[in-house]
Amino acid sequence: MGTKVLIVDDAAFMRMMLRDILAKNGFEVVGEADNGKTAVQMYNELKPDVVTMDITMPEMDGIAAVKEIKAADPAAKVVMVSAMGQQAMVIEAIRSGAADFIVKPFQPDRVLEALGKALS
């Protein structure tokens, strides 16, 4: 069994790219959510080892979702995924408990490095 990952991004294309990188590297994608609200529910149901969390999403953004997940499970491991130019939001996410962040468009090596850091 690989490390269980929940992928959260409102763009199906981004989820697919992440899923490919993770699957090729022995991770098990246990779920995908397209907004923060669904992400929180799925986290509580699936109990993944790590979450990749987009910042900008409808219904509930990634920062609010991280806060909710960390409130329910202080040991939760979350890696933020941000577009260029969202530094202020990334800093807020880290303050809210995110372990690391990846900037889109992402390099597979950087994705794996961030997840490794979050899980260590």
C-alpha positions in Angstrom: 0.0 0.0 0.0 1.4 3.4 -1.0 1.0 6.7 0.8 -2.7 7.8 0.6 -3.2 11.1 -1.0 -6.3 13.3 -1.4 -6.0 15.7 -4.4 -8.0 19.0 -4.1 -8.2 21.3 -7.1 -11.2 22.8 -8.9 -9.5 22.1 -12.3 -10.0 18.5 -13.4 -6.9 18.9 -15.7 -4.7 19.8 -12.6 -6.1 16.8 -10.6 -5.3 14.5 -13.5 -1.7 15.8 -13.8 -1.1 15.4 -10.1 -2.7 12.0 -10.1 -0.4 10.9 -12.9 2.7 12.1 -11.1 1.7 10.5 -7.8 0.6 7.2 -9.3 3.9 6.8 -11.2 5.7 7.3 -7.9 3.9 4.8 -5.8 1.4 7.0 -4.1 -2.3 5.9 -3.8 -4.8 8.6 -4.7 -7.7 7.8 -2.5 -9.9 10.7 -3.5 -10.3 14.0 -5.4 -12.3 17.0 -4.4 -13.1 20.1 -6.5 -13.6 22.6 -3.6 -12.6 23.1 0.0 -15.9 22.1 1.4 -15.8 18.7 -0.3 -12.2 18.4 0.7 -12.9 18.7 4.4 -15.7 16.1 4.2 -13.5 13.7 2.2 -10.5 14.2 4.6 -12.7 13.2 7.5 -14.0 10.1 5.6 -10.8 8.9 3.9 -8.2 9.9 6.4 -5.4 10.3 3.8 -1.8 10.5 4.8 -1.4 13.8 2.9 -3.5 16.3 1.0 -2.6 18.5 -2.0 -4.7 21.6 -1.7 -5.3 24.2 -4.3 -5.7 27.7 -2.9 -8.3 29.4 -5.2 -11.5 27.3 -5.4 -15.3 27.9 -5.3 -17.4 27.4 -2.2 -14.5 27.3 0.2 -10.9 28.2 -0.6 -7.9 26.2 0.2 -6.9 28.3 3.2 -10.3 27.9 4.9 -10.2 24.2 4.1 -6.7 23.8 5.7 -7.9 25.6 8.8 -10.9 23.3 9.1 -8.9 20.1 8.5 -6.2 21.1 11.0 -8.8 22.0 13.6 -10.3 18.5 13.2 -6.9 16.8 12.9 -3.9 18.8 14.1 -1.6 16.1 12.7 -3.0 16.5 9.2 -0.4 16.9 6.4 -1.3 19.4 3.7 0.7 20.7 0.8 -0.7 23.8 -0.9 -0.8 24.2 -4.7 -0.8 27.8 -5.9 -0.6 29.7 -9.1 2.2 32.2 -9.6 1.8 35.5 -7.7 -0.1 34.1 -4.7 2.7 34.5 -2.2 0.6 36.3 0.4 -1.9 33.4 0.3 0.9 30.8 0.5 2.3 32.5 3.6 -1.2 32.5 5.1 -1.6 28.9 4.3 1.7 28.0 5.9 0.6 30.0 9.0 -2.6 28.0 9.0 -0.7 24.7 9.1 0.2 23.8 5.6 3.5 21.8 5.5 4.8 23.1 2.1 3.6 24.4 -1.2 4.0 23.7 -4.9 3.6 26.4 -7.6 1.8 25.7 -10.8 2.8 24.7 -13.4 4.4 22.1 -11.2 7.5 20.0 -11.9 7.1 16.3 -10.8 10.3 16.5 -8.8 9.0 19.5 -6.8 5.7 17.7 -6.1 7.5 14.7 -4.8 9.9 16.8 -2.7 7.0 18.7 -1.1 5.1 15.5 -0.3 8.3 13.9 1.1 8.8 17.0 3.3 5.2 17.0 4.5 5.4 13.3 5.4 8.8 13.3 7.1 
